[in-house]
Amino acid sequence: MLRLMQLREGTSVLDLGGDPRTWDHEFLPPLRIKILNLPEVVEKTADFQHSVEYMDGDGCNVEGLAAKSMDFVFSNSVIEHVGGAERRAQFAGEVRRIGKSYWVQTPSIWFPIEAHSGMPLWWCYPQGMRTWILRRWREKLPAWTDMIEGTTVLKRAELQGLFPDAEIKVERVLGVPKSYIAFKTAPLQGV
C-alpha cells in the first residue's frame, strides 16, 4: 500500500471503520488521520507521530466531510460488515465521494480459512450446515455469532462493480486469493 499510494508527511487520511493501532508504525510519515467508527468501538488513544481525530458515525453516510476533502480514504475489512447490497453501495459511494484516492480491502471468499469465523471452506458449506453451526455458537458466543451472521463476503466482480474507477489488486497466499483490494491513486498533497 505504501508503495502504491505514496503517502507522505501531512497526507490527510480517513480510516473508515478503523483503529489507531493500524497506523502505529515507525516507517510511516506523520499523517493527519481521521478515524471514523461506530460509537464506543474504538479506544480513542494514540501516542505516536500522527495527528489523530476520532469521529463517531456511519461509513455508509459520513457527515461533515465534503467531496474530495481527504487525500486518502482507507478501509480494511469493513465493507463486508455494513449490511446488504444497498448498504455496500452506499459505503463505496462515500469512499469515492470523500477521497481523492482510496484503498478498500476485503477478504476473499475463496481463501481456505474464512477470515471471520476461522472455519475451513466456510462459504462452501450448505446453508443448513452453516445455520446449525451458528445456532450452536450462539449459545456461548452471541456477539461473535451476530458478527459472523452479519458478514457478506464480496467476490471480486462485486468489488469492481462498486469501485468502477479502481484497480483491483489480489493478495495471494500460495497462489490462493486471500483478499481483494480496490484502490485508486491520485496525486497527494501533504505538507
C-alpha positions in Angstrom: 0.0 0.0 0.0 2.7 2.5 0.9 4.5 2.0 -2.4 1.3 2.3 -4.5 -0.4 5.1 -2.6 2.7 7.3 -2.0 1.7 8.6 1.5 3.9 11.4 2.6 4.0 13.8 5.6 0.8 15.7 6.1 -1.4 13.5 3.9 -5.0 13.6 5.1 -6.4 10.1 5.8 -9.9 9.0 6.6 -9.9 5.5 8.1 -13.4 4.1 7.8 -14.1 1.6 10.5 -10.5 1.8 11.6 -8.4 1.7 14.7 -5.4 3.9 15.6 -3.1 0.9 16.0 -3.3 0.3 12.3 -1.2 3.5 11.8 1.3 2.9 14.7 4.3 2.1 12.5 7.7 3.9 12.6 8.1 3.6 8.8 5.0 5.8 8.1 5.5 9.6 7.8 3.4 11.8 10.1 -0.1 11.8 8.7 -3.3 13.8 9.5 -5.7 10.9 10.3 -9.5 10.9 11.0 -10.8 7.6 12.3 -14.5 7.1 11.8 -16.1 4.2 13.6 -19.3 3.3 15.4 -19.7 4.9 18.8 -17.7 3.2 21.6 -16.0 0.8 19.3 -12.5 2.3 19.2 -10.3 3.1 22.2 -9.6 6.7 21.5 -6.0 6.8 22.5 -2.9 7.1 20.4 0.6 8.1 21.2 2.6 8.3 18.0 3.7 10.7 15.3 0.4 11.3 13.6 -2.3 13.9 14.2 -5.4 11.8 15.0 -9.1 12.9 15.2 -11.9 10.5 16.1 -15.3 10.6 14.6 -18.4 8.6 15.6 -20.5 7.8 12.6 -21.7 5.5 9.8 -19.4 4.8 7.0 -22.4 4.5 4.6 -23.4 8.1 5.4 -20.4 10.2 6.5 -21.5 13.5 7.8 -19.3 16.6 8.0 -16.8 15.7 5.2 -17.1 17.4 1.8 -16.5 15.8 -1.6 -12.8 15.1 -2.2 -11.9 16.6 1.2 -9.5 13.8 2.1 -6.3 12.9 0.2 -6.8 9.2 1.0 -9.6 7.0 2.3 -8.6 3.7 3.8 -10.8 0.8 4.9 -9.6 -2.7 5.9 -12.1 -5.5 6.1 -15.2 -3.3 6.8 -17.3 -3.3 3.6 -18.4 -6.9 4.2 -19.9 -5.9 7.6 -22.0 -2.9 6.6 -25.1 -4.8 5.5 -26.8 -5.8 2.3 -26.1 -4.8 -1.3 -27.6 -1.3 -0.9 -25.5 -0.5 2.2 -22.3 -1.8 0.4 -23.1 0.5 -2.5 -23.6 3.5 -0.1 -20.3 2.7 1.6 -18.5 2.5 -1.7 -20.2 5.8 -2.8 -18.9 7.5 0.4 -15.4 6.3 -0.1 -15.4 7.6 -3.7 -17.1 10.9 -2.8 -14.7 11.8 0.1 -11.4 10.5 -1.1 -9.1 11.8 -3.9 -7.5 8.3 -3.6 -8.6 5.2 -1.7 -7.7 1.7 -0.6 -10.5 -0.7 0.3 -9.6 -4.3 1.3 -12.0 -7.2 1.8 -11.3 -10.9 2.4 -11.7 -13.4 -0.5 -14.5 -15.9 -0.3 -12.1 -18.4 -1.9 -9.4 -18.4 0.8 -9.5 -21.9 2.5 -9.7 -20.4 6.0 -12.5 -17.9 6.3 -11.2 -14.7 7.8 -14.1 -14.1 10.3 -15.1 -17.5 11.5 -11.8 -19.2 11.2 -13.6 -22.2 9.7 -12.1 -24.0 6.7 -14.0 -23.6 3.5 -16.9 -21.9 5.4 -18.6 -20.5 2.3 -18.7 -24.0 0.7 -20.8 -25.5 3.5 -24.5 -25.9 2.7 -26.6 -23.1 4.2 -28.3 -25.6 6.5 -25.0 -26.7 7.9 -23.8 -23.1 8.5 -27.1 -22.4 10.2 -26.7 -25.4 12.5 -23.2 -24.4 13.4 -24.2 -20.8 14.0 -27.0 -21.9 16.3 -24.5 -23.9 18.4 -22.0 -20.9 18.5 -24.8 -18.5 19.6 -25.2 -20.4 22.9 -21.7 -19.4 24.0 -20.6 -16.5 21.8 -23.7 -14.5 20.9 -22.0 -11.2 19.9 -19.4 -13.0 17.8 -22.1 -15.1 16.2 -24.0 -11.9 15.3 -20.8 -10.6 13.6 -20.5 -13.8 11.6 -24.1 -13.7 10.5 -23.8 -10.1 9.5 -20.9 -10.7 7.3 -21.3 -10.8 3.5 -18.0 -11.6 1.8 -17.7 -9.9 -1.6 -16.5 -11.5 -4.8 -14.0 -9.7 -7.0 -16.6 -8.8 -9.6 -18.9 -7.1 -7.0 -15.9 -5.1 -5.6 -15.0 -4.0 -9.1 -18.7 -3.0 -9.7 -18.8 -1.0 -6.5 -15.5 0.8 -7.4 -15.6 1.1 -11.2 -12.7 3.7 -11.2 -10.4 1.4 -9.2 -7.8 -1.1 -10.0 -8.3 -4.4 -8.2 -5.3 -6.0 -6.5 -5.5 -9.6 -5.5 -3.5 -10.5 -2.4 -2.5 -14.2 -2.7 -1.1 -16.8 -0.3 0.4 -19.8 -2.0 -1.4 -18.7 -5.2 -4.8 -18.6 -3.5 -6.7 -15.3 -3.3 -6.6 -14.1 0.3 -8.1 -10.7 -0.2 -9.2 -8.2 -2.8 -8.2 -4.5 -2.7 -9.9 -1.8 -4.7 -7.5 1.1 -5.0 -7.4 4.4 -6.8 -4.3 6.6 -6.8 -4.2 10.4 -7.2 -1.5 13.0 -6.6 -1.5 13.6 -2.8 -1.0 17.0 -1.4 0.7 16.5 2.0 2.9 19.1 3.7 
